[in-house]
Amino acid sequence: MTQPRWHQLIRGRRVRALIAGFALVMLVLGLSGVRSTMAAWTDSEGANGSFTAAKVPAPTFTKTCKYSSGVLGLGAKVEVYWKLPAGYQLSDIVVEASTSGLGSVLAPITGFSLTGNTTSTGGGTYTTDVPVNLLGGLLGLGSELEIAFFAKHASGWRSQPAAVTSNAGLIAGLGGTCRNLTA
């Protein structure tokens, strides 16, 4: 079945009108995207600025720590004498420990309560007793353990550690020592 000639003409005109309309739309859209500007992209003025991060103050030691061996190593503890930084409370302090050696990591002391093991000596100074049996195998044979006190700010930032290291001695706490690692 063939279409009449006038139908083919109308159909051909529609296609040409559609192509012409599309070309016109593209031309208008293309020209409307180009605009001139008088803006200058360089300037001879400069600006300087600086910023600093707040520093969380660390707890400080009031005297050298002490290792108490207890009776035959039972009840052994490390006594740490320290002071809160100005503006901080006991609840802002975090205590962590690590064993000496390559790859040792500071970690919270399991079973240890800072408030339960700390006594106020007045004026923002404290004595904290860290039981050796909680320190995960500090049973002698020259084991060394680092105990660190950090002040924690409300933002989550921590101070540098105030740290001590203790050595349980060879057997049953004999010859055990403790020394402050930071001032």
NORMO-V735337 format. One record per backbone hydrogen bond with DSSP energy under -1.0 kcal/mol. CO is the residue of the C=O (numbers start at 1). NH is the residue of the N-H. Records with the same first field share a line. If there is no record, write none. Layout:
BEGIN
CO->NH + NH
END
This chain:
BEGIN
4->8
5->9
6->10
7->11
8->12
9->13
10->14
11->15
12->16
13->17
14->18
15->19
16->20
17->21
18->22
19->23
20->24
21->25
22->26
23->27
24->28
25->29
26->30
27->31
28->32
60->83
66->79
68->77
71->74
73->76
74->71
76->132
77->68
78->130
79->66
80->128
81->62
82->126
83->60
85->88
89->92
90->93
92->152
94->150
96->148
97->107
98->146
101->104
107->97
109->112
113->117
117->129
119->127
122->125
124->84
125->121
126->82
127->119
128->80
130->78
131->134
132->135
137->139
140->143
143->168
144->100
145->166
146->98
147->164
148->96
149->162
150->94
151->159
153->156
157->153
162->149
163->181 + 182
164->147
165->179
166->145
167->177
169->142
170->141
171->174
173->176
174->170
177->167
179->165
END
